[in-house]
């Protein structure tokens, strides 16, 4: 028996031990894995810009300097989110065990690129192609990604980040006033923050509202406003479904994914969590075409978030609820995993990667211009549709420790060949 078959057998045994049908679950995962080809590896490598040290969002961004819209030029350059997601994909597919295995010249370029984006004035991340005129969700996410890059590449950003500055403000009024001068106004006080939360359209737009808040989660925690956020969210939750906003189905689950992230960051238990998990689980097998690549991913990720939250912050009752959720998820797993495999296919592109919608990839990310909006693979959608679904489903099923690598050393060699293909141009 070869190594890969041994890994599948281990997964089947663990799934059976936990109470699921191990053989049926493995058969379903084999089907899901078969959707993804090693073409992704060379595609990903070719998105690296050796002179800058970052990854582009897509081929159209790499191959075009700018797009002109209404007489205004929007430039394309590598960005920190694509760079963080690309390096995460190297790890999550099994191509690498550590980013420190990358060639030294490449690591140095990536560290230099990441460091160059940090503003000494306010500790946030800004890109030359977008400047400071970006959404709060973009600014919050990019800061989170830069902080994550420090751990993967073992370096320290050159200036204190906005989060570090918020934490350092302390009780010294003069120091706090100086630091807060460069921070968003809604983080200045409880009253300002509540006014900000109430200004978001939670009823009709739970997903974008949740995304905006959770993207700022580490800043909110650092500013001492985490409990304010959670108490507010508790007050507007729909107890019977455990969701937020007026919508059901995938629309509800999309909001659940982002909003449960706030509870994770605040280290507070999610109320009505069992109902929330079942709402997400019911979407896994819905016989509908996903309009965006995140839909199926969000359902799996929500379940994973909820069980983790219950175990960490829900006490003994929470641990029992988490076990109940996992048991039901294992029962439904073979059908749900096959459904995920089927729902991946409309997003598959000729380049072997995945687009954000079945017809095109988004031209913007958090409202910042990132591509021409063609039917092509992009880093964000590919991470979501490929390893995102695999790893989050395994975590939802308590099977992450039995992960079977999607790509191995041969995938890594294809990735390096992709890098060299642009380096030698």
C-alpha positions as a Markdown table, in Angstrom:
| # | Residue | x | y | z |
|---|---|---|---|---|
| 1 | Unk | 0.0 | 0.0 | 0.0 |
| 2 | Unk | 1.5 | 3.4 | -1.0 |
| 3 | Unk | 1.7 | 6.4 | 1.3 |
| 4 | Unk | -1.4 | 8.1 | -0.1 |
| 5 | Unk | -3.6 | 5.1 | 0.3 |
| 6 | Unk | -2.3 | 4.7 | 3.9 |
| 7 | Unk | -3.4 | 8.3 | 4.5 |
| 8 | Unk | -6.9 | 7.7 | 3.1 |
| 9 | Unk | -7.1 | 4.6 | 5.3 |
| 10 | Unk | -6.2 | 6.6 | 8.4 |
| 11 | Unk | -8.8 | 9.1 | 7.6 |
| 12 | Unk | -11.5 | 6.4 | 7.1 |
| 13 | Unk | -10.5 | 4.8 | 10.4 |
| 14 | Unk | -10.7 | 8.1 | 12.4 |
| 15 | Unk | -14.0 | 9.0 | 10.8 |
| 16 | Unk | -15.4 | 5.6 | 11.8 |
| 17 | Unk | -14.0 | 5.9 | 15.3 |
| 18 | Unk | -15.9 | 9.2 | 15.7 |
| 19 | Unk | -19.2 | 7.6 | 14.7 |
| 20 | Unk | -19.3 | 8.3 | 10.9 |
| 21 | Unk | -19.2 | 6.0 | 7.9 |
| 22 | Unk | -15.5 | 6.2 | 7.3 |
| 23 | Unk | -15.4 | 4.5 | 3.9 |
| 24 | Unk | -18.3 | 6.6 | 2.6 |
| 25 | Unk | -16.6 | 9.8 | 3.8 |
| 26 | Unk | -13.3 | 8.9 | 2.2 |
| 27 | Unk | -15.1 | 8.1 | -1.1 |
| 28 | Unk | -16.7 | 11.5 | -1.0 |
| 29 | Unk | -13.4 | 13.2 | -0.3 |
| 30 | Unk | -11.7 | 11.4 | -3.2 |
| 31 | Unk | -14.4 | 12.8 | -5.4 |
| 32 | Unk | -13.8 | 16.3 | -4.0 |
| 33 | Unk | -10.0 | 16.0 | -4.5 |
| 34 | Unk | -10.4 | 14.8 | -8.1 |
| 35 | Unk | -11.9 | 18.2 | -9.0 |
| 36 | Unk | -8.5 | 20.0 | -8.2 |
| 37 | Unk | -5.5 | 19.5 | -10.6 |
| 38 | Unk | -1.9 | 20.4 | -10.2 |
| 39 | Unk | -2.3 | 23.1 | -12.8 |
| 40 | Unk | -3.2 | 25.2 | -9.8 |
| 41 | Unk | 0.4 | 24.9 | -8.6 |
| 42 | Unk | 2.1 | 26.4 | -11.7 |
| 43 | Unk | -0.6 | 29.0 | -12.1 |
| 44 | Unk | 0.0 | 30.1 | -8.5 |
| 45 | Unk | 3.8 | 30.4 | -9.0 |
| 46 | Unk | 3.4 | 32.5 | -12.1 |
| 47 | Unk | 1.4 | 35.1 | -10.1 |
| 48 | Unk | 4.5 | 35.9 | -8.1 |
| 49 | Unk | 6.2 | 39.2 | -9.1 |
| 50 | Unk | 10.0 | 38.6 | -8.4 |
| 51 | Unk | 11.0 | 42.3 | -8.6 |
| 52 | Unk | 8.3 | 43.4 | -6.0 |
| 53 | Unk | 8.0 | 40.3 | -3.8 |
| 54 | Unk | 4.3 | 39.8 | -3.8 |
| 55 | Unk | 1.6 | 37.9 | -5.6 |
| 56 | Unk | -0.9 | 39.3 | -8.0 |
| 57 | Unk | -4.7 | 38.6 | -7.6 |
| 58 | Unk | -5.0 | 37.1 | -11.1 |
| 59 | Unk | -3.5 | 36.7 | -14.5 |
| 60 | Unk | -5.2 | 39.7 | -15.9 |
| 61 | Unk | -3.7 | 41.8 | -13.1 |
| 62 | Unk | -0.3 | 40.4 | -13.8 |
| 63 | Unk | -0.5 | 41.0 | -17.5 |
| 64 | Unk | -2.0 | 44.5 | -17.5 |
| 65 | Unk | -0.4 | 47.6 | -16.0 |
| 66 | Unk | -3.8 | 49.3 | -15.5 |
| 67 | Unk | -7.4 | 49.5 | -16.7 |
| 68 | Unk | -9.0 | 52.8 | -17.7 |
| 69 | Unk | -12.5 | 53.5 | -16.4 |
| 70 | Unk | -14.3 | 56.8 | -17.0 |
| 71 | Unk | -11.0 | 58.4 | -18.0 |
| 72 | Unk | -9.4 | 57.3 | -14.7 |
| 73 | Unk | -6.5 | 54.8 | -14.6 |
| 74 | Unk | -6.7 | 51.9 | -12.0 |
| 75 | Unk | -3.3 | 50.3 | -11.6 |
| 76 | Unk | -2.5 | 46.6 | -11.0 |
| 77 | Unk | 0.2 | 45.5 | -8.6 |
| 78 | Unk | 0.7 | 42.7 | -6.1 |
| 79 | Unk | -1.2 | 43.0 | -2.8 |
| 80 | Unk | -0.8 | 41.7 | 0.7 |
| 81 | Unk | -4.0 | 39.7 | 0.8 |
| 82 | Unk | -3.1 | 37.7 | -2.4 |
| 83 | Unk | 0.4 | 37.2 | -1.1 |
| 84 | Unk | -0.8 | 35.9 | 2.3 |
| 85 | Unk | -3.4 | 33.7 | 0.7 |
| 86 | Unk | -0.9 | 32.3 | -1.9 |
| 87 | Unk | 1.6 | 31.4 | 0.8 |
| 88 | Unk | -1.2 | 29.9 | 2.9 |
| 89 | Unk | -2.1 | 27.8 | -0.1 |
| 90 | Unk | 1.4 | 26.4 | -0.3 |
| 91 | Unk | 1.0 | 25.2 | 3.3 |
| 92 | Unk | -2.6 | 24.1 | 3.2 |
| 93 | Unk | -2.2 | 21.9 | 0.0 |
| 94 | Unk | 0.8 | 20.1 | 1.5 |
| 95 | Unk | 3.3 | 21.5 | -1.0 |
| 96 | Unk | 5.2 | 22.9 | 2.0 |
| 97 | Unk | 5.3 | 22.4 | 5.7 |
| 98 | Unk | 6.8 | 25.8 | 6.4 |
| 99 | Unk | 7.2 | 29.0 | 4.3 |
| 100 | Unk | 10.8 | 29.0 | 5.5 |
| 101 | Unk | 11.4 | 26.2 | 2.9 |
| 102 | Unk | 10.9 | 28.7 | 0.1 |
| 103 | Unk | 14.1 | 29.9 | -1.6 |
| 104 | Unk | 16.0 | 32.5 | 0.4 |
| 105 | Unk | 15.8 | 35.1 | -2.3 |
| 106 | Unk | 12.0 | 34.7 | -2.5 |
| 107 | Unk | 11.6 | 34.9 | 1.3 |
| 108 | Unk | 13.6 | 38.1 | 1.4 |
| 109 | Unk | 11.6 | 39.7 | -1.3 |
| 110 | Unk | 8.3 | 38.8 | 0.4 |
| 111 | Unk | 9.4 | 40.2 | 3.7 |
| 112 | Unk | 10.6 | 43.4 | 2.0 |
| 113 | Unk | 7.3 | 43.8 | 0.2 |
| 114 | Unk | 5.2 | 43.2 | 3.3 |
| 115 | Unk | 7.3 | 45.7 | 5.4 |
| 116 | Unk | 7.2 | 48.3 | 2.7 |
| 117 | Unk | 3.4 | 48.6 | 2.9 |
| 118 | Unk | 3.2 | 49.5 | 6.7 |
| 119 | Unk | 2.6 | 53.2 | 7.4 |
| 120 | Unk | 4.8 | 54.7 | 10.1 |
| 121 | Unk | 2.2 | 57.4 | 10.7 |
| 122 | Unk | -0.8 | 55.2 | 11.8 |
| 123 | Unk | 0.4 | 51.6 | 11.7 |
| 124 | Unk | -2.0 | 50.4 | 8.9 |
| 125 | Unk | -1.2 | 48.8 | 5.6 |
| 126 | Unk | -1.5 | 50.8 | 2.4 |
| 127 | Unk | -0.7 | 49.8 | -1.2 |
| 128 | Unk | 0.7 | 52.2 | -3.8 |
| 129 | Unk | -2.0 | 51.3 | -6.3 |
| 130 | Unk | -4.8 | 52.3 | -3.9 |
| 131 | Unk | -3.4 | 54.7 | -1.4 |
| 132 | Unk | -5.4 | 55.5 | 1.7 |
| 133 | Unk | -8.7 | 55.8 | 0.0 |
| 134 | Unk | -9.9 | 52.3 | 0.9 |
| 135 | Unk | -12.7 | 50.8 | 2.9 |
| 136 | Unk | -12.4 | 49.9 | 6.6 |
| 137 | Unk | -12.8 | 46.3 | 5.7 |
| 138 | Unk | -9.9 | 46.4 | 3.3 |
| 139 | Unk | -7.7 | 48.2 | 5.8 |
| 140 | Unk | -8.6 | 45.9 | 8.6 |
| 141 | Unk | -8.0 | 42.7 | 6.5 |
| 142 | Unk | -4.7 | 43.9 | 5.1 |
| 143 | Unk | -3.4 | 44.7 | 8.6 |
| 144 | Unk | -4.4 | 41.2 | 9.8 |
| 145 | Unk | -2.6 | 39.6 | 6.8 |
| 146 | Unk | 0.6 | 41.6 | 7.4 |
| 147 | Unk | 0.6 | 40.5 | 11.0 |
| 148 | Unk | 0.0 | 36.9 | 10.0 |
| 149 | Unk | 2.9 | 37.1 | 7.5 |
| 150 | Unk | 5.3 | 37.9 | 10.4 |
| 151 | Unk | 4.7 | 34.5 | 11.9 |
| 152 | Unk | 5.1 | 32.6 | 8.7 |
| 153 | Unk | 8.3 | 34.3 | 7.6 |
| 154 | Unk | 9.8 | 35.0 | 11.1 |
| 155 | Unk | 10.3 | 38.7 | 10.9 |
| 156 | Unk | 9.1 | 41.9 | 12.6 |
| 157 | Unk | 7.3 | 44.7 | 10.9 |
| 158 | Unk | 9.4 | 47.9 | 10.9 |
| 159 | Unk | 6.9 | 50.1 | 12.9 |
| 160 | Unk | 4.3 | 49.4 | 15.6 |
| 161 | Unk | 1.0 | 48.3 | 14.0 |
| 162 | Unk | -2.3 | 50.1 | 14.6 |
| 163 | Unk | -3.3 | 47.2 | 16.9 |
| 164 | Unk | -0.1 | 47.6 | 19.0 |
| 165 | Unk | -0.7 | 51.3 | 19.3 |
| 166 | Unk | -4.3 | 50.8 | 20.4 |
| 167 | Unk | -3.1 | 48.3 | 23.1 |
| 168 | Unk | -0.4 | 50.7 | 24.2 |
| 169 | Unk | -2.7 | 53.7 | 24.6 |
| 170 | Unk | -3.6 | 52.5 | 28.1 |
| 171 | Unk | -4.9 | 54.9 | 30.7 |
| 172 | Unk | -2.5 | 57.8 | 30.0 |
| 173 | Unk | -4.9 | 60.5 | 28.5 |
| 174 | Unk | -2.2 | 62.4 | 26.7 |
| 175 | Unk | -0.7 | 59.2 | 25.1 |
| 176 | Unk | -4.1 | 57.9 | 24.3 |
| 177 | Unk | -5.2 | 61.1 | 22.6 |
| 178 | Unk | -2.0 | 61.1 | 20.5 |
| 179 | Unk | -2.5 | 57.5 | 19.4 |
| 180 | Unk | -6.3 | 57.8 | 18.8 |
| 181 | Unk | -5.8 | 60.8 | 16.6 |
| 182 | Unk | -4.9 | 58.5 | 13.7 |
| 183 | Unk | -7.5 | 55.8 | 14.5 |
| 184 | Unk | -11.1 | 55.6 | 13.1 |
| 185 | Unk | -13.5 | 57.8 | 15.1 |
| 186 | Unk | -15.8 | 55.0 | 15.9 |
| 187 | Unk | -13.0 | 53.3 | 18.0 |
| 188 | Unk | -12.6 | 56.4 | 20.2 |
| 189 | Unk | -15.4 | 55.5 | 22.7 |
| 190 | Unk | -18.2 | 53.1 | 23.5 |
| 191 | Unk | -20.8 | 55.7 | 22.4 |
| 192 | Unk | -19.1 | 56.3 | 19.1 |
| 193 | Unk | -18.8 | 52.6 | 18.5 |
| 194 | Unk | -22.4 | 51.9 | 19.2 |
| 195 | Unk | -23.5 | 54.6 | 16.9 |
| 196 | Unk | -21.3 | 53.1 | 14.2 |
| 197 | Unk | -22.7 | 49.6 | 14.7 |
| 198 | Unk | -26.3 | 51.0 | 14.5 |
| 199 | Unk | -25.4 | 52.7 | 11.3 |
| 200 | Unk | -24.8 | 49.4 | 9.5 |
| 201 | Unk | -27.7 | 47.6 | 7.7 |
| 202 | Unk | -27.8 | 44.3 | 9.7 |
| 203 | Unk | -31.3 | 43.5 | 8.6 |
| 204 | Unk | -30.7 | 43.6 | 4.8 |
| 205 | Unk | -26.9 | 43.3 | 4.6 |
| 206 | Unk | -25.8 | 41.0 | 7.4 |
| 207 | Unk | -22.9 | 39.6 | 5.4 |
| 208 | Unk | -21.2 | 42.9 | 4.4 |
| 209 | Unk | -22.0 | 44.4 | 7.8 |
| 210 | Unk | -20.5 | 41.4 | 9.6 |
| 211 | Unk | -17.5 | 41.5 | 7.2 |
| 212 | Unk | -16.8 | 45.1 | 8.0 |
| 213 | Unk | -16.9 | 44.5 | 11.7 |
| 214 | Unk | -15.0 | 41.3 | 11.8 |
| 215 | Unk | -12.3 | 42.7 | 9.5 |
| 216 | Unk | -11.7 | 45.2 | 12.3 |
| 217 | Unk | -12.0 | 42.6 | 15.0 |
| 218 | Unk | -8.4 | 42.8 | 16.3 |
| 219 | Unk | -8.6 | 46.6 | 16.5 |
| 220 | Unk | -11.9 | 46.4 | 18.3 |
| 221 | Unk | -10.5 | 44.0 | 20.9 |
| 222 | Unk | -7.4 | 46.2 | 21.3 |
| 223 | Unk | -9.6 | 49.3 | 21.8 |
| 224 | Unk | -11.5 | 47.5 | 24.6 |
| 225 | Unk | -14.7 | 47.4 | 22.7 |
| 226 | Unk | -15.2 | 43.7 | 22.1 |
| 227 | Unk | -17.9 | 43.2 | 24.7 |
| 228 | Unk | -19.8 | 46.2 | 23.2 |
| 229 | Unk | -19.8 | 44.5 | 19.8 |
| 230 | Unk | -21.0 | 41.1 | 21.2 |
| 231 | Unk | -23.7 | 42.6 | 23.3 |
| 232 | Unk | -25.0 | 44.5 | 20.3 |
| 233 | Unk | -25.0 | 41.4 | 18.1 |
| 234 | Unk | -26.7 | 39.4 | 20.8 |
| 235 | Unk | -29.5 | 41.9 | 20.8 |
| 236 | Unk | -30.3 | 41.6 | 17.1 |
| 237 | Unk | -29.9 | 37.8 | 16.6 |
| 238 | Unk | -32.8 | 35.7 | 15.4 |
| 239 | Unk | -32.9 | 33.0 | 18.2 |
| 240 | Unk | -35.0 | 30.4 | 16.2 |
| 241 | Unk | -32.4 | 30.2 | 13.4 |
| 242 | Unk | -29.4 | 31.6 | 15.3 |
| 243 | Unk | -28.8 | 33.9 | 12.3 |
| 244 | Unk | -28.8 | 37.7 | 11.8 |
| 245 | Unk | -30.9 | 39.7 | 9.3 |
| 246 | Unk | -34.1 | 38.8 | 7.5 |
| 247 | Unk | -32.8 | 36.3 | 5.0 |
| 248 | Unk | -32.7 | 32.5 | 5.2 |
| 249 | Unk | -30.6 | 29.9 | 3.3 |
| 250 | Unk | -27.1 | 30.8 | 2.0 |
| 251 | Unk | -27.8 | 34.5 | 2.5 |
| 252 | Unk | -28.2 | 33.8 | 6.2 |
| 253 | Unk | -25.2 | 31.6 | 6.4 |
| 254 | Unk | -22.9 | 34.2 | 4.7 |
| 255 | Unk | -23.8 | 36.5 | 7.5 |
| 256 | Unk | -23.3 | 33.8 | 10.1 |
| 257 | Unk | -19.8 | 33.2 | 9.0 |
| 258 | Unk | -18.7 | 36.8 | 9.3 |
| 259 | Unk | -20.5 | 37.5 | 12.5 |
| 260 | Unk | -19.4 | 34.3 | 14.4 |
| 261 | Unk | -15.9 | 35.6 | 13.7 |
| 262 | Unk | -16.6 | 38.6 | 16.0 |
| 263 | Unk | -17.5 | 36.2 | 18.8 |
| 264 | Unk | -14.2 | 34.3 | 18.2 |
| 265 | Unk | -12.2 | 37.4 | 18.4 |
| 266 | Unk | -14.0 | 38.6 | 21.5 |
| 267 | Unk | -13.7 | 35.2 | 23.2 |
| 268 | Unk | -17.5 | 35.2 | 23.9 |
| 269 | Unk | -19.9 | 32.3 | 23.5 |
| 270 | Unk | -22.3 | 32.4 | 20.5 |
| 271 | Unk | -25.9 | 32.4 | 21.8 |
| 272 | Unk | -28.4 | 29.8 | 20.3 |
| 273 | Unk | -25.3 | 28.2 | 18.7 |
| 274 | Unk | -27.0 | 24.8 | 18.1 |
| 275 | Unk | -29.6 | 26.5 | 15.9 |
| 276 | Unk | -26.9 | 28.6 | 14.2 |
| 277 | Unk | -25.0 | 25.4 | 13.3 |
| 278 | Unk | -28.1 | 23.6 | 12.0 |
| 279 | Unk | -28.9 | 26.6 | 9.8 |
| 280 | Unk | -25.4 | 26.3 | 8.3 |
| 281 | Unk | -25.6 | 22.5 | 8.0 |
| 282 | Unk | -28.9 | 22.6 | 6.2 |
| 283 | Unk | -27.3 | 24.7 | 3.4 |
| 284 | Unk | -24.6 | 22.1 | 2.6 |
| 285 | Unk | -27.0 | 19.9 | 0.6 |
| 286 | Unk | -29.3 | 22.5 | -0.9 |
| 287 | Unk | -29.8 | 21.7 | -4.6 |
| 288 | Unk | -29.0 | 25.2 | -5.8 |
| 289 | Unk | -26.2 | 26.7 | -7.9 |
| 290 | Unk | -23.9 | 28.9 | -5.7 |
| 291 | Unk | -23.8 | 32.4 | -7.1 |
| 292 | Unk | -20.5 | 33.1 | -5.4 |
| 293 | Unk | -17.6 | 30.8 | -4.6 |
| 294 | Unk | -17.9 | 31.6 | -0.9 |
| 295 | Unk | -21.3 | 30.1 | -0.4 |
| 296 | Unk | -20.4 | 26.5 | 0.2 |
| 297 | Unk | -17.2 | 27.5 | 2.0 |
| 298 | Unk | -19.1 | 29.8 | 4.4 |
| 299 | Unk | -21.4 | 27.0 | 5.4 |
| 300 | Unk | -18.5 | 24.6 | 6.4 |
| 301 | Unk | -16.5 | 27.5 | 8.0 |
| 302 | Unk | -19.5 | 28.6 | 10.0 |
| 303 | Unk | -19.9 | 25.1 | 11.5 |
| 304 | Unk | -16.2 | 24.9 | 12.3 |
| 305 | Unk | -16.4 | 28.4 | 14.0 |
| 306 | Unk | -19.4 | 27.4 | 16.1 |
| 307 | Unk | -18.0 | 24.1 | 17.4 |
| 308 | Unk | -14.7 | 25.8 | 18.2 |
| 309 | Unk | -16.4 | 28.6 | 20.0 |
| 310 | Unk | -18.6 | 26.3 | 22.0 |
| 311 | Unk | -15.6 | 24.3 | 23.2 |
| 312 | Unk | -13.6 | 27.3 | 24.1 |
| 313 | Unk | -16.1 | 29.7 | 25.6 |
| 314 | Unk | -19.3 | 27.7 | 26.2 |
| 315 | Unk | -18.4 | 25.7 | 29.3 |
| 316 | Unk | -19.4 | 22.1 | 29.8 |
| 317 | Unk | -22.8 | 22.7 | 28.1 |
| 318 | Unk | -21.0 | 24.1 | 25.1 |
| 319 | Unk | -18.8 | 21.1 | 24.8 |
| 320 | Unk | -21.9 | 18.8 | 24.8 |
| 321 | Unk | -23.5 | 20.9 | 22.1 |
| 322 | Unk | -20.3 | 20.9 | 20.0 |
| 323 | Unk | -20.3 | 17.0 | 20.2 |
| 324 | Unk | -23.9 | 17.0 | 19.1 |
| 325 | Unk | -23.1 | 19.2 | 16.1 |
| 326 | Unk | -20.1 | 17.1 | 15.0 |
| 327 | Unk | -22.1 | 13.9 | 15.3 |
| 328 | Unk | -24.9 | 15.3 | 13.0 |
| 329 | Unk | -22.3 | 16.7 | 10.6 |
| 330 | Unk | -20.6 | 13.2 | 10.4 |
| 331 | Unk | -23.9 | 11.6 | 9.6 |
| 332 | Unk | -24.5 | 14.0 | 6.8 |
| 333 | Unk | -20.9 | 14.2 | 5.6 |
| 334 | Unk | -20.8 | 11.9 | 2.6 |
| 335 | Unk | -23.7 | 13.7 | 0.9 |
| 336 | Unk | -22.4 | 17.1 | 2.0 |
| 337 | Unk | -18.9 | 16.6 | 0.7 |
| 338 | Unk | -20.2 | 15.3 | -2.7 |
| 339 | Unk | -22.4 | 18.3 | -2.9 |
| 340 | Unk | -19.4 | 20.5 | -2.3 |
| 341 | Unk | -17.5 | 18.7 | -5.1 |
| 342 | Unk | -20.4 | 19.4 | -7.5 |
| 343 | Unk | -20.7 | 23.0 | -6.4 |
| 344 | Unk | -17.0 | 23.6 | -7.1 |
| 345 | Unk | -17.2 | 22.9 | -10.8 |
| 346 | Unk | -19.0 | 26.0 | -12.1 |
| 347 | Unk | -16.1 | 28.1 | -10.9 |
| 348 | Unk | -13.4 | 26.1 | -12.5 |
| 349 | Unk | -11.4 | 28.0 | -15.2 |
| 350 | Unk | -9.2 | 27.0 | -18.1 |
| 351 | Unk | -6.1 | 28.0 | -16.1 |
| 352 | Unk | -7.0 | 25.2 | -13.5 |
| 353 | Unk | -7.9 | 27.8 | -10.8 |
| 354 | Unk | -11.3 | 29.2 | -9.7 |
| 355 | Unk | -13.2 | 32.3 | -10.4 |
| 356 | Unk | -15.3 | 34.2 | -7.8 |
| 357 | Unk | -18.6 | 33.7 | -9.7 |
| 358 | Unk | -19.5 | 31.1 | -12.3 |
| 359 | Unk | -19.2 | 33.7 | -15.1 |
| 360 | Unk | -16.3 | 35.9 | -14.0 |
| 361 | Unk | -13.9 | 36.8 | -11.2 |
| 362 | Unk | -14.5 | 40.0 | -9.3 |
| 363 | Unk | -12.8 | 43.1 | -10.6 |
| 364 | Unk | -12.6 | 44.4 | -7.1 |
| 365 | Unk | -11.8 | 43.1 | -3.6 |
| 366 | Unk | -13.2 | 45.1 | -0.7 |
| 367 | Unk | -13.9 | 47.8 | -3.4 |
| 368 | Unk | -10.2 | 48.0 | -4.4 |
| 369 | Unk | -9.5 | 47.3 | -8.1 |
| 370 | Unk | -7.7 | 43.9 | -8.5 |
| 371 | Unk | -8.4 | 42.5 | -12.0 |
| 372 | Unk | -10.2 | 43.0 | -15.3 |
| 373 | Unk | -13.1 | 41.0 | -14.1 |
| 374 | Unk | -12.7 | 38.1 | -16.6 |
| 375 | Unk | -13.6 | 34.5 | -16.4 |
| 376 | Unk | -10.3 | 33.5 | -14.8 |
| 377 | Unk | -8.9 | 32.1 | -11.7 |
| 378 | Unk | -8.0 | 34.4 | -8.8 |
| 379 | Unk | -6.1 | 33.7 | -5.6 |
| 380 | Unk | -9.0 | 34.5 | -3.3 |
| 381 | Unk | -11.5 | 32.3 | -5.0 |
| 382 | Unk | -9.0 | 29.5 | -5.5 |
| 383 | Unk | -8.0 | 29.3 | -1.8 |
| 384 | Unk | -11.7 | 29.4 | -0.9 |
| 385 | Unk | -12.9 | 26.7 | -3.4 |
| 386 | Unk | -9.9 | 24.4 | -3.0 |
| 387 | Unk | -8.2 | 24.1 | 0.3 |
| 388 | Unk | -10.7 | 26.3 | 2.1 |
| 389 | Unk | -13.6 | 23.8 | 1.6 |
| 390 | Unk | -11.3 | 20.8 | 2.3 |
| 391 | Unk | -9.8 | 22.1 | 5.6 |
| 392 | Unk | -12.9 | 23.7 | 7.0 |
| 393 | Unk | -15.0 | 20.6 | 6.3 |
| 394 | Unk | -12.4 | 18.4 | 8.0 |
| 395 | Unk | -12.4 | 20.8 | 11.0 |
| 396 | Unk | -16.1 | 20.7 | 11.1 |
| 397 | Unk | -15.9 | 16.9 | 11.3 |
| 398 | Unk | -13.1 | 16.8 | 13.8 |
| 399 | Unk | -10.9 | 15.2 | 11.2 |
| 400 | Unk | -8.3 | 17.9 | 10.6 |
| 401 | Unk | -5.5 | 15.8 | 12.1 |
| 402 | Unk | -6.1 | 13.1 | 9.4 |
| 403 | Unk | -5.8 | 15.5 | 6.5 |
| 404 | Unk | -4.6 | 13.9 | 3.3 |
| 405 | Unk | -2.3 | 16.4 | 1.4 |
| 406 | Unk | -3.9 | 17.6 | -1.8 |
| 407 | Unk | -0.6 | 18.2 | -3.6 |
| 408 | Unk | 2.8 | 17.0 | -2.6 |
| 409 | Unk | 6.4 | 17.6 | -3.7 |
| 410 | Unk | 5.5 | 17.4 | -7.4 |
| 411 | Unk | 3.1 | 20.3 | -6.9 |
| 412 | Unk | 5.8 | 22.3 | -5.2 |
| 413 | Unk | 8.1 | 21.7 | -8.1 |
| 414 | Unk | 5.4 | 22.9 | -10.5 |
| 415 | Unk | 4.9 | 26.0 | -8.3 |
| 416 | Unk | 8.7 | 26.8 | -8.5 |
| 417 | Unk | 8.6 | 26.3 | -12.3 |
| 418 | Unk | 5.8 | 28.8 | -12.4 |
| 419 | Unk | 7.8 | 31.3 | -10.4 |
| 420 | Unk | 10.8 | 30.8 | -12.7 |
| 421 | Unk | 8.6 | 31.3 | -15.8 |
| 422 | Unk | 8.1 | 34.9 | -14.9 |
| 423 | Unk | 11.5 | 35.5 | -13.3 |
| 424 | Unk | 13.2 | 34.6 | -16.5 |
| 425 | Unk | 11.1 | 36.9 | -18.7 |
